[in-house]
């Protein structure tokens, strides 16, 4: 997983929190956080980590989505804050490489309305998905 941002090199202790939510914003399973990036350069954060959803895709309700929210430490405020997020609707999850857009943080993330891209530059979240059926 890698995430492109115009200021990626300046972020302190960034990590991605992965959550699964239904169409009204209710968590479907526990949130999972990645460790800090294994590599960080001017434009990209590289996370060498696998995240396994804690709920089989077959059990996700219609309209559910998987969210990838980036957090980082703000030295001036001495706290960890959300910077941006990306998401995929569950029906879009398929095995293979995918690229998703990054949006500015908002108080209305689960509703997915009035989304604004974090930058005009072509920077995205790059994922390698492995979707398997539960037997």
Secondary structure, DSSP 8 states (H G I E B T S, - for coil): -EEE-TTGGG-EEEEEEEEEE-TTS-BSS--EE--S-SEE-SSEEE-------SS-GGGS-TT-EEEEEEEEEETTTTEEEEEEEEEEEGGG--SEEEEEE-EE--TTTTTT-S--BS-SS--EEEEEE------
